[in-house]
């Protein structure tokens, strides 16, 4: 395991109607090959919904204890986005980085933390909360987006094929041909990337050369493709095999949001994976969003945010 790196994140601030009389920080970690920007729509919508409740409580709702500070932070994992590139990319690296970020953001009055992760991000949060008791105290809940606790040996072959295919197509792109967003889209199609979501992922994953920069400086990937390809091939970013034998390891409430058309959420083998890992009587919810793929937060942002808001209501946080 390498040393923890300082993760880049973007933060949006507001207020929310708190029934626990504590500030709330939502820490959102993206999936493999993505970045924090990919979750902007979801994060902005969640912030808006929680702020609306602060100023317009739902009819018949219980009165909030106080209006408290709210922040929603979208985080770039190592080897992704604007966070540092490193020679390794393992689940242990990811947990160490996230633990360091959690420590750094827990200053002052120590806000309550809602942990949100998609795919790789969900696995990272799951392993951190299962293995680092000292850092669990601040976390009031885990929201796992289309990734229950699945070890590498049980990972969906359909999802693995899709990720390998995406890396292969990204690796084929001629970076020296990229000068603007239109050229990125053209190159995506040339390399066999036709899905609009994947084209969007690529266009936001590219550092384009500066206009008038004198030429000679090609575009670069924000993500560290060679290291990520190695990590995927070795299954290094997935949960360890100890997760093949379910035993209570999580001491936080969990909401699992699955995409109904995803290789994960659309496969009943991956349903109800969290309950054996969560100590009773803590709350465990599972919501399957119809017609959503693996990127459930992108396909169905309103339904995803609805599930999170209802989860916070059930926990009597809002």
Buried (B, 14 or more C-beta within 10 A) or exposed (E): EBEBBEBBBBBBEBBBBBBBEBBBBBBBBBBBBBBBBBBBBBBBBBBBBBBBBBEEBEEEEEEBEBBBBBBBBBBBBBBBBBBBBBEBBBBBBBBBBBBBBBEEBBEEEEBBBBBBBBBBBBBBBBBBBBBBEEBBEBBBBBBBBBBBBBBBEBBBEBBBEBBEEBBEBBEEBEBEEBBEBEBBBEBBEEBEBEEEBBBBBBBBBBBBBEEEEEEEEBBEBBBBBEBBBBBBEEBBBBBBEBBEEBEEBBBBBBBBBBBBBBBBBBEEEBBEBBBBBBEEEBBBBBBBBEEBBBBBBBBBBEBBBBBBBBBBBBBEBB
